Amino acid sequence: MLLKSLFGTFFKHRYERLYFNNMAKQVGIHKELSRPSSDMAALRNEVKKARHILILSGAGISAESGVPTFRGAGGYWRQYQAQDLATPDAFAKNPSLVWEFYHHRREVMNSKTPNPAHFAIAEYEKRLENVGGKVVVVTQNIDELHKVAGTNNLFELHGSLFKTKCTSCGEIKENRDSPICEALRNKGAPDAGNPDARIPIKDLPKCTSCGGLLRPHVIWFGENLDENVLSAAFAEVESCDMCFVIGTSSVVYPAAMFAPQVALRGVTVAEFNLEDTPGTRHFKYHFCGPAGVFVPQALAEDDSN
């Protein structure tokens, strides 16, 4: 299929402009595109007709719940950014430090709750199911806030903070223990002056089946996405009749390709973000502001019903 064939070619961010321009020419879109609409009434009229809505969500929707993004200015845990620790090499060199980082993130989530955008999506999923429709969420987030809000049709591209994978036997299990192991209790403070705990491997989280060292079940930089999850996401991209893009910068591939590919099929895409992204001018709608404000408006129950 077209999207799958493009996956390898446009995986890198440096190809995004070439991708948009070349694909636009194929479907007869002019290079100079006008600003997308911010007409909420018009979007709501289209939402009423949609029966298969794809929701693509990124860090921005979770940031509105107070979840740290660890990206950009100020996005540090101690002196590190996520890309410094979220790699197989970092875990191999210092599993204690990497586990401190993820333990901190897990503990932070104990104080975070879904925001109105998460709840609006979950509620709309149930309403559309009642009339034979379908809402599917494909998220880059690992915090499970969509799941907590009640979303059922959910594909987590980058895994979950609350699952572990054994480095020996490969077993994947849900784990919500707090702390995940006793040696990590009160560890992981994010301030730059905090020393590394230097926990011995024997005291780090262990597999209950084989005793092997556990790692967070998240997709790290340099690792491939789960093929089954990716294939499911591709299927939604190719079959949805409306798409919402919420809180994502549209620069992390392959997820950055999804909404543009939907738009190039002639399907309506509505973007909700605090700023423009590389894909903004290729979408029909763009709402600049908090997702927790605009998404509930877009998905609100029709007063006439």
Backbone bond lengths (Angstrom), bond angles and torsions (degrees), N, CA, C in turn:
res aa  C-N    CA-C-N  psi(-1)  N-CA   C-N-CA  omega(-1)  CA-C   N-CA-C  phi
1 M - - - 1.455 - - 1.520 109.71 -
2 L 1.336 115.69 157.25 1.459 120.47 -171.52 1.512 112.38 -57.01
3 L 1.351 117.76 -48.17 1.449 120.00 -176.21 1.521 111.08 -62.72
4 K 1.334 117.10 -41.61 1.454 119.70 -179.62 1.519 111.19 -65.25
5 S 1.329 116.94 -37.87 1.455 119.61 -179.92 1.518 111.95 -67.65
6 L 1.345 115.86 -26.37 1.460 120.19 -179.56 1.521 112.56 -84.69
7 F 1.310 117.50 -13.20 1.456 121.86 -171.71 1.525 112.08 -55.99
8 G 1.325 117.23 -51.79 1.452 119.33 -178.26 1.510 112.64 -67.71
9 T 1.326 117.17 -38.65 1.464 121.32 -175.54 1.513 112.86 -65.04
10 F 1.340 116.31 -38.36 1.451 119.15 -173.06 1.522 113.11 -112.57
11 F 1.319 116.66 29.71 1.454 120.48 -177.16 1.515 111.68 -69.08
12 K 1.290 119.68 -32.94 1.450 122.95 -175.25 1.529 111.94 -88.54
13 H 1.319 116.60 144.11 1.465 122.98 -179.56 1.526 111.77 -57.52
14 R 1.313 118.93 -31.40 1.456 120.67 -175.72 1.523 112.75 -67.15
15 Y 1.331 117.78 -12.38 1.458 120.28 179.37 1.522 112.93 -94.10
16 E 1.337 118.34 -1.04 1.465 118.97 -169.97 1.527 112.55 -60.68
17 R 1.350 118.47 -43.15 1.453 120.17 -177.77 1.522 110.85 -66.81
18 L 1.330 116.88 -42.32 1.457 120.96 176.94 1.520 110.79 -60.27
19 Y 1.332 116.19 -40.43 1.462 121.30 179.53 1.525 111.22 -60.20
20 F 1.329 116.38 -52.86 1.460 120.17 -178.17 1.524 111.26 -59.72
21 N 1.327 116.99 -46.79 1.457 120.38 -175.49 1.525 112.39 -66.68
22 N 1.322 117.15 -46.10 1.458 120.74 -178.85 1.525 112.15 -64.98
23 M 1.336 115.62 -44.10 1.454 118.62 -179.57 1.522 110.93 -68.56
24 A 1.322 116.82 -36.04 1.463 119.64 178.52 1.523 110.56 -62.06
25 K 1.335 117.36 -40.25 1.460 120.45 178.70 1.530 110.93 -62.19
26 Q 1.335 116.33 -37.90 1.462 120.13 -177.65 1.520 112.18 -63.55
27 V 1.335 116.09 -32.37 1.467 118.34 -178.32 1.523 112.09 -104.92
28 G 1.335 116.54 9.94 1.454 120.61 173.64 1.499 115.39 78.84
29 I 1.348 117.11 25.21 1.458 120.15 178.06 1.520 108.37 -88.82
30 H 1.329 117.44 134.72 1.449 120.77 178.50 1.524 110.00 -70.22
31 K 1.310 116.28 149.71 1.455 121.02 -179.17 1.523 110.83 -65.42
32 E 1.315 117.64 -38.14 1.452 120.27 -179.35 1.527 108.98 -87.48
33 L 1.308 115.77 104.09 1.449 120.49 -176.79 1.529 109.65 -104.31
34 S 1.323 115.61 145.04 1.456 120.05 179.10 1.520 109.52 -78.22
35 R 1.332 115.18 167.17 1.454 119.74 176.20 1.519 109.38 -61.68
36 P 1.335 116.87 141.38 1.465 118.93 175.78 1.522 110.72 -67.26
37 S 1.297 115.54 161.51 1.458 121.69 -178.09 1.536 110.82 -75.82
38 S 1.330 115.64 151.49 1.465 121.35 171.34 1.528 109.62 -122.14
39 D 1.319 115.02 30.23 1.461 122.30 -178.63 1.532 109.01 -83.46
40 M 1.328 116.87 99.62 1.459 120.69 -177.11 1.523 112.16 -65.44
41 A 1.321 117.83 -36.68 1.465 120.20 179.33 1.524 110.84 -62.64
42 A 1.336 116.57 -41.07 1.464 120.43 179.14 1.521 110.55 -65.64
43 L 1.331 117.00 -41.97 1.461 119.58 177.88 1.521 110.62 -62.75
44 R 1.309 117.38 -44.16 1.470 119.96 -178.96 1.530 111.16 -61.17
45 N 1.313 117.93 -35.91 1.465 120.49 176.84 1.531 110.99 -63.26
46 E 1.335 116.37 -36.61 1.464 119.35 178.45 1.529 111.02 -73.61
47 V 1.327 116.01 -37.08 1.463 119.79 178.93 1.528 110.86 -59.43
48 K 1.340 116.14 -38.39 1.462 120.79 -179.79 1.528 111.96 -58.94
49 K 1.328 116.37 -30.47 1.470 120.71 -176.35 1.525 112.91 -90.46
50 A 1.318 116.97 -17.06 1.467 120.60 -175.87 1.523 110.45 -73.82
51 R 1.327 115.12 145.46 1.456 120.91 178.64 1.523 112.76 -127.17
52 H 1.314 116.85 -0.49 1.470 120.26 178.94 1.536 107.57 -150.52
53 I 1.331 115.25 89.96 1.458 120.80 -174.71 1.524 110.71 -100.39
54 L 1.302 114.95 128.22 1.459 121.92 175.34 1.527 108.75 -100.09
55 I 1.325 116.82 126.21 1.459 122.53 176.40 1.531 107.89 -107.99
56 L 1.332 116.91 121.52 1.461 121.93 175.47 1.524 107.32 -108.27
57 S 1.325 117.33 118.74 1.463 119.18 -176.34 1.522 111.59 -123.12
58 G 1.342 113.99 149.09 1.450 120.93 179.60 1.514 111.44 -132.88
59 A 1.321 115.77 -164.97 1.461 121.92 -171.30 1.524 113.09 -59.27
60 G 1.333 117.41 -27.17 1.456 120.23 -176.48 1.510 113.89 -61.27
61 I 1.311 117.45 -37.14 1.466 119.44 -178.92 1.519 110.11 -69.02
62 S 1.329 117.71 -35.05 1.461 121.06 177.89 1.524 111.51 -75.50
63 A 1.327 116.96 -32.88 1.468 120.34 178.42 1.522 110.78 -58.45
64 E 1.339 116.76 -31.42 1.464 120.13 178.56 1.527 112.26 -70.27
65 S 1.332 116.04 -13.56 1.466 120.86 173.04 1.523 111.41 -96.98
66 G 1.334 116.30 5.92 1.462 120.47 179.16 1.506 114.77 86.50
67 V 1.322 117.75 14.65 1.463 121.00 -179.93 1.525 109.19 -81.81
68 P 1.335 119.10 124.47 1.465 120.47 178.60 1.523 111.27 -61.42
69 T 1.327 116.17 142.53 1.469 119.88 -179.57 1.515 112.37 -96.57
70 F 1.334 118.63 -22.40 1.462 122.72 -177.84 1.522 112.12 56.26
71 R 1.324 115.98 30.82 1.465 121.09 176.66 1.523 108.90 -129.37
72 G 1.326 116.22 146.00 1.451 120.91 174.71 1.519 112.74 73.58
73 A 1.334 115.71 -168.29 1.457 121.68 -176.66 1.524 110.69 -61.15
74 G 1.316 115.55 130.68 1.457 120.22 178.43 1.512 114.06 81.73
75 G 1.307 118.31 -1.83 1.454 120.92 -176.44 1.509 113.46 -89.35
76 Y 1.302 117.10 49.58 1.458 121.29 -175.81 1.523 112.17 -107.97
77 W 1.316 115.39 145.70 1.462 123.52 164.24 1.528 104.66 -110.52
78 R 1.325 115.38 113.30 1.466 120.65 -167.92 1.532 107.79 54.75
79 Q 1.330 117.75 -127.83 1.471 118.49 179.13 1.514 112.19 -97.38
80 Y 1.327 117.11 12.11 1.454 121.58 -173.16 1.526 111.92 -110.37
81 Q 1.342 115.73 149.15 1.457 121.44 164.02 1.522 108.09 -102.83
82 A 1.324 115.09 167.24 1.462 119.31 -174.19 1.521 112.49 -54.65
83 Q 1.339 116.40 -40.07 1.460 119.15 -176.54 1.523 112.73 -67.75
84 D 1.344 117.14 -14.23 1.457 120.31 176.26 1.526 111.98 -78.35
85 L 1.315 116.53 -28.26 1.458 121.25 -174.02 1.524 113.60 -112.30
86 A 1.317 116.99 -24.83 1.468 121.07 -175.89 1.520 110.88 -87.38
87 T 1.326 115.89 60.09 1.460 121.38 178.91 1.523 109.26 -141.43
88 P 1.332 118.18 152.73 1.468 120.24 175.38 1.527 111.99 -60.58
89 D 1.328 117.58 -36.58 1.463 120.67 -179.70 1.524 111.59 -64.67
90 A 1.343 116.14 -42.41 1.460 119.74 179.32 1.526 110.70 -61.73
91 F 1.326 116.78 -40.59 1.459 120.38 -179.92 1.521 111.08 -68.49
92 A 1.333 116.79 -39.49 1.462 120.34 178.52 1.526 111.38 -64.13
93 K 1.336 116.69 -37.91 1.465 121.03 -177.29 1.522 112.11 -77.97
94 N 1.335 116.68 -38.05 1.459 119.26 -174.05 1.528 110.13 -150.85
95 P 1.338 117.15 74.77 1.476 118.91 -178.55 1.519 112.81 -62.21
96 S 1.326 118.18 -28.67 1.462 120.87 177.93 1.523 110.76 -62.27
97 L 1.337 117.10 -47.30 1.457 121.02 -179.19 1.521 111.06 -63.65
98 V 1.335 117.27 -44.03 1.463 120.72 -179.83 1.525 110.28 -63.83
99 W 1.335 116.99 -40.45 1.459 118.98 178.94 1.540 111.29 -67.95
100 E 1.323 117.43 -34.01 1.471 118.90 174.58 1.524 110.63 -58.33
101 F 1.330 115.03 -45.51 1.469 120.83 -179.37 1.522 110.93 -60.23
102 Y 1.336 117.10 -48.01 1.462 119.31 -177.37 1.530 111.82 -74.78
103 H 1.319 116.83 -31.55 1.462 119.05 174.18 1.525 109.79 -61.15
104 H 1.329 116.69 -43.89 1.465 120.57 176.96 1.523 110.63 -57.98
105 R 1.314 117.04 -45.67 1.461 120.54 -178.31 1.530 111.30 -64.48
106 R 1.321 117.12 -39.79 1.468 121.03 177.63 1.535 110.29 -63.21
107 E 1.327 116.21 -44.21 1.455 119.84 -178.00 1.530 111.28 -67.16
108 V 1.332 116.30 -37.68 1.470 120.28 177.35 1.524 110.44 -57.64
109 M 1.323 116.35 -39.47 1.462 120.15 -176.71 1.522 112.96 -65.94
110 N 1.333 117.53 -17.34 1.466 119.85 176.95 1.523 112.27 -65.25
111 S 1.335 116.52 -20.12 1.469 120.21 -179.59 1.529 112.53 -106.27
112 K 1.338 117.28 5.20 1.464 120.70 -176.73 1.528 110.35 -109.23
113 T 1.309 114.89 146.19 1.465 120.96 179.56 1.522 109.77 -132.31
114 P 1.318 117.06 158.10 1.470 119.67 176.23 1.523 111.08 -59.44
115 N 1.314 115.82 151.10 1.461 120.85 177.81 1.533 109.53 -103.06
116 P 1.333 118.33 177.81 1.468 119.99 -176.16 1.525 114.80 -56.09
117 A 1.325 118.48 -28.49 1.467 119.38 178.12 1.522 110.75 -67.88
118 H 1.338 117.15 -43.95 1.472 120.19 177.13 1.525 110.82 -58.62
119 F 1.332 115.87 -47.12 1.462 119.76 -177.28 1.525 111.73 -66.94
120 A 1.323 117.43 -38.23 1.464 120.43 179.73 1.518 110.82 -62.14
121 I 1.317 116.96 -40.82 1.472 121.39 179.29 1.518 110.26 -64.45
122 A 1.336 116.64 -47.12 1.465 120.21 -178.99 1.526 111.72 -63.31
123 E 1.322 116.29 -40.39 1.463 119.91 179.37 1.521 111.11 -67.44
124 Y 1.331 116.35 -39.62 1.459 118.94 179.86 1.525 111.10 -68.02
125 E 1.321 116.88 -33.78 1.468 119.75 176.03 1.530 110.37 -56.54
126 K 1.310 116.12 -45.29 1.466 120.08 -179.46 1.525 111.25 -67.06
127 R 1.337 117.64 -41.61 1.465 119.99 -179.60 1.520 111.31 -64.54
128 L 1.329 116.78 -41.46 1.459 118.90 -178.08 1.528 111.18 -70.96
129 E 1.328 116.75 -34.27 1.463 119.87 175.91 1.522 111.16 -60.59
130 N 1.317 116.70 -34.64 1.467 121.11 -178.31 1.525 112.78 -65.76
131 V 1.338 116.81 -19.33 1.465 120.25 178.68 1.536 110.47 -114.33
132 G 1.324 115.51 20.76 1.462 119.77 175.36 1.513 115.41 84.34
133 G 1.336 116.61 11.61 1.463 120.30 -179.66 1.513 112.71 -96.08
134 K 1.316 114.89 -171.54 1.462 119.93 -172.84 1.524 110.26 -150.87
135 V 1.324 116.57 132.26 1.462 123.56 170.65 1.513 107.42 -120.92
136 V 1.317 116.33 129.58 1.467 121.46 178.61 1.520 108.39 -126.74
137 V 1.327 116.18 132.19 1.459 121.80 177.96 1.522 108.79 -106.11
138 V 1.317 115.72 125.89 1.465 122.24 171.77 1.518 105.81 -114.32
139 T 1.334 116.07 114.61 1.465 119.43 -173.88 1.512 112.39 -119.37
140 Q 1.332 114.74 147.29 1.461 121.75 172.18 1.526 111.04 -90.44
141 N 1.327 117.03 -4.95 1.460 121.54 -175.32 1.526 111.43 -84.14
142 I 1.336 115.37 151.04 1.463 120.64 -178.56 1.528 111.63 -114.05
143 D 1.334 117.16 13.16 1.468 121.20 -171.28 1.524 113.92 -93.00
144 E 1.319 118.51 -9.06 1.469 124.54 178.50 1.531 114.09 65.38
145 L 1.323 118.47 18.94 1.467 119.12 179.49 1.523 112.22 -65.80
146 H 1.336 117.62 -32.19 1.473 119.35 175.40 1.530 110.05 -62.10
147 K 1.312 116.05 -42.89 1.465 120.87 -179.52 1.526 110.74 -65.08
148 V 1.332 116.68 -43.58 1.464 120.66 178.84 1.530 110.76 -61.76
149 A 1.327 116.91 -35.34 1.469 120.73 179.99 1.521 112.23 -71.69
150 G 1.327 116.87 -17.55 1.462 119.95 177.43 1.507 115.84 116.19
151 T 1.324 118.32 4.91 1.467 120.31 177.68 1.520 109.53 -68.73
152 N 1.322 116.15 133.11 1.469 121.58 179.79 1.524 112.29 -103.26
153 N 1.334 116.70 -44.26 1.473 120.30 -178.76 1.527 108.55 -84.23
154 L 1.327 115.66 85.39 1.465 121.40 -169.75 1.521 110.63 -131.60
155 F 1.340 115.45 129.31 1.465 121.60 173.66 1.531 107.89 -118.07
156 E 1.321 115.72 118.60 1.457 122.11 -178.98 1.525 108.70 -97.72
157 L 1.321 116.06 99.21 1.466 120.86 -174.67 1.513 112.57 -59.43
158 H 1.331 116.92 -36.72 1.464 120.74 -172.58 1.520 113.18 -107.49
159 G 1.334 117.70 14.46 1.452 120.57 176.84 1.508 112.77 88.18
160 S 1.348 115.75 -157.99 1.462 120.94 -174.34 1.524 111.03 -144.14
161 L 1.323 115.24 141.39 1.460 121.33 173.93 1.521 111.68 -62.43
162 F 1.310 116.46 -23.89 1.461 120.77 -171.99 1.523 112.75 -106.21
163 K 1.317 115.09 28.25 1.458 121.94 169.66 1.516 108.24 -131.65
164 T 1.319 115.80 149.45 1.453 121.41 177.92 1.526 109.28 -123.51
165 K 1.317 114.55 157.66 1.461 120.53 175.90 1.522 108.69 -131.26
166 C 1.323 116.24 131.65 1.460 120.52 -179.62 1.526 109.56 -77.13
167 T 1.325 116.20 130.45 1.463 120.27 179.85 1.519 111.76 -75.88
168 S 1.346 117.45 -9.50 1.469 120.92 179.28 1.523 112.10 -100.44
169 C 1.343 116.87 -58.54 1.470 119.81 -175.45 1.520 113.04 -98.36
170 G 1.327 118.40 -10.33 1.458 121.11 176.72 1.511 115.00 82.31
171 E 1.327 118.60 2.73 1.462 120.93 -178.04 1.530 110.84 -64.21
172 I 1.336 115.61 134.74 1.457 122.63 177.80 1.522 108.20 -110.77
173 K 1.327 115.58 127.90 1.463 119.69 -178.21 1.519 110.42 -140.51
174 E 1.334 115.04 149.56 1.461 119.73 171.07 1.514 108.67 -71.95
175 N 1.335 116.55 139.96 1.459 120.86 179.34 1.521 108.90 -147.16
176 R 1.328 116.07 115.80 1.457 121.65 179.72 1.530 111.49 -118.32
177 D 1.327 116.90 19.49 1.454 120.82 178.84 1.534 110.34 -61.43
178 S 1.317 115.84 142.71 1.462 120.92 179.17 1.532 108.99 -136.27
179 P 1.343 116.62 104.91 1.466 128.51 0.36 1.520 110.59 -77.34
180 I 1.311 116.55 166.16 1.460 120.34 -178.19 1.520 111.07 -69.20
181 C 1.335 117.78 -25.96 1.465 122.30 170.35 1.521 107.64 -151.31
182 E 1.334 116.99 155.79 1.461 120.81 -173.12 1.522 112.20 -62.46
183 A 1.340 117.33 -33.59 1.462 120.22 -177.82 1.521 112.53 -64.80
184 L 1.336 117.65 -21.38 1.463 121.63 -179.42 1.528 112.95 -92.98
185 R 1.316 117.09 -2.09 1.471 119.42 179.85 1.537 109.49 -58.89
186 N 1.317 115.23 130.21 1.473 122.59 179.50 1.530 113.34 62.88
187 K 1.307 117.33 19.75 1.457 121.19 176.22 1.532 109.01 -105.88
188 G 1.331 115.51 167.84 1.463 120.43 175.16 1.502 115.52 91.86
189 A 1.335 118.61 11.24 1.467 120.24 178.06 1.521 109.66 -55.77
190 P 1.341 117.72 134.92 1.466 120.91 -168.55 1.527 116.19 -82.43
191 D 1.326 118.67 -11.57 1.462 120.33 -175.60 1.523 111.16 -62.86
192 A 1.318 115.22 142.40 1.471 120.91 -174.20 1.519 112.95 -59.01
193 G 1.319 118.89 -28.47 1.456 120.95 -176.71 1.512 115.01 -80.88
194 N 1.328 118.26 -6.75 1.457 120.47 -177.98 1.524 111.39 -73.49
195 P 1.337 117.54 132.13 1.472 120.08 -179.97 1.522 111.21 -76.42
196 D 1.319 115.64 155.69 1.463 120.58 175.00 1.527 109.12 -66.18
197 A 1.326 115.73 142.87 1.467 120.05 -177.91 1.527 112.29 -73.24
198 R 1.335 116.78 -27.00 1.476 121.78 -179.93 1.527 111.56 51.25
199 I 1.317 115.06 52.61 1.466 121.54 179.91 1.527 109.79 -75.36
200 P 1.326 118.68 130.46 1.473 120.61 177.53 1.529 110.83 -61.60
201 I 1.318 116.26 147.69 1.469 120.68 -178.56 1.523 111.15 -55.11
202 K 1.333 117.33 -36.27 1.471 120.03 -177.33 1.531 112.40 -63.14
203 D 1.342 117.11 -19.66 1.460 120.45 -178.52 1.523 113.56 -102.71
204 L 1.325 117.30 -2.17 1.457 121.08 177.85 1.526 110.01 -79.79
205 P 1.346 118.80 168.68 1.475 120.37 -177.55 1.524 112.54 -53.73
206 K 1.340 114.71 133.98 1.462 120.86 -175.58 1.524 111.03 -123.03
207 C 1.318 115.16 149.27 1.469 123.27 178.47 1.523 109.52 -68.41
208 T 1.323 117.41 131.06 1.459 121.26 179.20 1.514 112.17 -76.59
209 S 1.329 117.03 -12.82 1.467 120.50 -179.34 1.521 112.20 -90.98
210 C 1.359 116.39 -43.62 1.465 118.52 -174.70 1.524 113.95 -126.41
211 G 1.327 117.48 -6.14 1.450 120.30 179.74 1.516 114.51 83.18
212 G 1.330 117.78 4.02 1.454 121.34 -179.44 1.521 112.75 -72.85
213 L 1.315 116.20 163.44 1.461 122.14 178.52 1.520 110.19 -69.26
214 L 1.317 116.17 130.69 1.462 120.88 176.74 1.520 110.09 -89.33
215 R 1.324 115.52 153.07 1.460 123.20 170.67 1.522 107.67 -128.72
216 P 1.317 117.67 159.12 1.469 118.49 173.50 1.535 109.83 -61.99
217 H 1.329 115.74 140.52 1.470 119.09 178.92 1.520 108.60 -88.80
218 V 1.322 114.63 70.04 1.456 122.44 176.33 1.522 108.04 -128.16
219 I 1.319 115.25 155.89 1.462 120.03 178.18 1.521 108.02 -84.24
220 W 1.321 115.53 117.78 1.457 120.73 -179.27 1.517 110.91 -91.42
221 F 1.330 116.10 161.76 1.459 121.48 175.37 1.526 108.71 -56.84
222 G 1.338 115.49 130.95 1.455 120.53 -178.31 1.506 114.02 93.66
223 E 1.345 117.93 -5.24 1.456 121.57 178.89 1.525 110.30 -104.73
224 N 1.313 116.16 153.69 1.456 121.51 178.04 1.522 110.94 -82.40
225 L 1.317 115.47 147.64 1.452 119.63 173.21 1.521 109.63 -67.72
226 D 1.323 115.65 155.22 1.457 121.35 175.33 1.529 109.20 -60.41
227 E 1.324 116.94 124.94 1.469 120.91 -175.07 1.517 112.07 -61.87
228 N 1.319 117.60 -37.49 1.461 120.33 -179.08 1.526 111.32 -67.70
229 V 1.324 116.76 -41.70 1.460 120.85 178.60 1.525 110.01 -66.96
230 L 1.330 116.03 -42.35 1.460 119.97 -179.56 1.525 111.31 -64.52
231 S 1.315 117.09 -42.26 1.472 120.82 178.82 1.521 110.91 -63.17
232 A 1.330 116.10 -39.79 1.465 119.68 178.44 1.524 110.47 -64.56
233 A 1.324 116.67 -40.03 1.470 120.46 178.24 1.518 110.66 -64.67
234 F 1.334 117.44 -43.04 1.459 121.32 177.50 1.528 110.93 -57.86
235 A 1.329 116.16 -42.13 1.467 120.26 -178.84 1.523 111.06 -61.94
236 E 1.332 116.82 -39.21 1.464 120.31 178.58 1.525 110.83 -67.90
237 V 1.315 116.65 -40.51 1.467 121.24 178.42 1.523 110.87 -59.01
238 E 1.300 116.36 -37.72 1.460 121.20 -174.20 1.524 113.48 -87.40
239 S 1.343 117.81 -6.84 1.464 118.60 -175.87 1.527 114.31 -126.16
240 C 1.335 118.98 -11.01 1.461 120.39 -177.43 1.533 110.80 -68.56
241 D 1.342 116.00 157.41 1.467 119.72 176.31 1.525 111.98 -113.81
242 M 1.327 116.92 8.10 1.464 123.43 171.20 1.517 107.62 -164.84
243 C 1.338 115.77 151.69 1.462 119.95 -178.21 1.520 110.39 -140.53
244 F 1.329 115.95 133.68 1.460 122.71 171.11 1.523 107.77 -109.25
245 V 1.325 116.57 134.50 1.467 122.36 174.68 1.521 106.25 -114.77
246 I 1.329 116.87 116.70 1.466 120.51 -170.01 1.527 111.07 -125.30
247 G 1.320 115.92 116.87 1.453 120.89 169.99 1.506 115.63 65.44
248 T 1.323 117.37 33.81 1.458 119.91 177.28 1.519 109.95 -126.03
249 S 1.318 116.18 142.81 1.463 121.72 -176.77 1.521 112.42 -76.33
250 S 1.323 117.24 -11.76 1.470 122.59 -179.61 1.527 112.55 58.88
251 V 1.331 115.60 37.18 1.458 119.19 176.21 1.526 112.44 -125.25
252 V 1.331 117.82 -6.65 1.454 121.11 -179.97 1.527 108.89 -97.41
253 Y 1.319 115.47 118.68 1.456 120.05 -177.10 1.524 110.06 -93.03
254 P 1.350 118.13 150.81 1.459 127.61 7.78 1.528 115.40 -85.90
255 A 1.332 118.01 -7.87 1.466 120.00 -175.58 1.520 112.15 -58.37
256 A 1.332 117.56 -30.18 1.461 120.72 -179.44 1.521 112.86 -63.81
257 M 1.332 117.39 -18.73 1.459 121.03 179.69 1.517 113.15 -83.10
258 F 1.345 116.79 -22.43 1.454 120.06 -168.12 1.528 113.34 -60.67
259 A 1.338 116.91 -56.11 1.463 120.03 -176.69 1.525 112.66 -64.71
260 P 1.346 120.02 -43.54 1.461 118.86 175.76 1.521 113.09 -57.84
261 Q 1.329 117.23 -37.59 1.458 119.55 178.67 1.523 111.31 -66.50
262 V 1.340 116.86 -37.88 1.463 120.54 175.60 1.525 109.63 -62.09
263 A 1.335 116.64 -45.95 1.467 120.65 -179.33 1.519 111.52 -61.62
264 L 1.308 116.85 -37.97 1.456 120.29 -178.46 1.528 112.68 -72.80
265 R 1.323 117.09 -11.32 1.471 120.98 170.78 1.515 110.57 -83.87
266 G 1.340 117.14 -3.90 1.458 120.64 -177.14 1.513 113.28 87.63
267 V 1.323 116.99 12.11 1.466 121.82 -179.24 1.525 109.50 -92.14
268 T 1.308 116.85 141.48 1.458 122.01 -178.72 1.521 111.66 -65.25
269 V 1.328 115.48 130.15 1.459 122.33 174.00 1.526 107.83 -121.17
270 A 1.322 116.08 129.99 1.465 122.32 176.11 1.518 108.31 -116.32
271 E 1.323 115.38 125.57 1.464 121.07 -178.80 1.522 109.93 -105.23
272 F 1.346 115.33 135.70 1.456 122.49 177.46 1.525 107.16 -123.20
273 N 1.322 116.86 112.11 1.455 119.77 -175.48 1.527 109.34 -157.47
274 L 1.316 115.48 164.08 1.467 120.22 178.26 1.519 112.32 -82.19
275 E 1.327 116.82 -10.73 1.457 121.27 -179.74 1.520 109.73 -155.69
276 D 1.327 116.31 169.41 1.455 120.72 176.16 1.522 110.20 -68.08
277 T 1.336 115.55 155.74 1.458 122.64 176.51 1.527 107.87 -127.52
278 P 1.326 118.65 173.06 1.467 120.06 177.76 1.528 113.91 -57.46
279 G 1.327 117.54 -23.05 1.452 119.48 -178.58 1.510 115.92 -96.90
280 T 1.325 117.65 -5.97 1.467 121.23 -169.92 1.525 113.22 -51.12
281 R 1.319 117.77 -49.87 1.467 120.33 -174.64 1.530 113.17 -71.79
282 H 1.301 117.10 -4.74 1.462 120.38 178.16 1.527 111.72 -100.34
283 F 1.330 116.39 0.47 1.453 121.07 179.78 1.527 110.32 -104.16
284 K 1.321 115.95 156.44 1.459 120.19 -177.52 1.527 111.75 -75.71
285 Y 1.350 116.70 -36.11 1.452 120.99 -178.17 1.526 110.63 -128.06
286 H 1.324 114.94 147.50 1.459 120.85 172.74 1.519 108.00 -144.41
287 F 1.351 115.80 126.56 1.458 121.39 178.61 1.520 107.84 -118.57
288 C 1.323 114.84 113.86 1.465 122.03 -175.04 1.526 109.13 -92.59
289 G 1.327 115.11 107.85 1.456 119.37 -178.98 1.512 110.14 155.24
290 P 1.315 117.79 -175.72 1.461 121.57 -176.83 1.523 112.35 -63.45
291 A 1.321 116.11 133.26 1.463 120.58 176.41 1.523 110.40 -61.27
292 G 1.332 116.15 -33.21 1.465 120.17 -179.52 1.507 113.51 -64.67
293 V 1.322 117.00 -15.50 1.469 121.99 175.77 1.523 110.69 -95.20
294 F 1.321 116.62 -50.23 1.468 120.55 -170.17 1.531 113.96 -82.87
295 V 1.315 118.43 -37.44 1.470 119.60 -177.90 1.532 111.24 -64.04
296 P 1.339 119.78 -45.60 1.466 118.48 175.93 1.526 113.03 -58.86
297 Q 1.326 117.62 -35.17 1.473 119.71 176.31 1.516 110.71 -63.57
298 A 1.327 116.10 -44.75 1.472 120.23 -176.71 1.516 112.11 -65.43
299 L 1.329 116.76 -31.93 1.472 120.85 -174.15 1.519 112.91 -107.47
300 A 1.318 117.65 9.54 1.462 121.00 -178.21 1.515 111.31 -62.96
301 E 1.317 114.66 147.32 1.467 120.10 179.09 1.519 109.49 -64.53
302 D 1.311 117.13 138.86 1.456 122.92 -178.25 1.524 109.80 -67.24
303 D 1.324 116.46 123.10 1.460 121.50 -177.94 1.530 112.17 -61.53
304 S 1.328 116.27 -22.40 1.475 119.07 -176.93 1.495 112.97 -79.85
305 N 1.381 116.26 -10.02 1.470 119.22 -178.47 1.524 110.81 -82.51
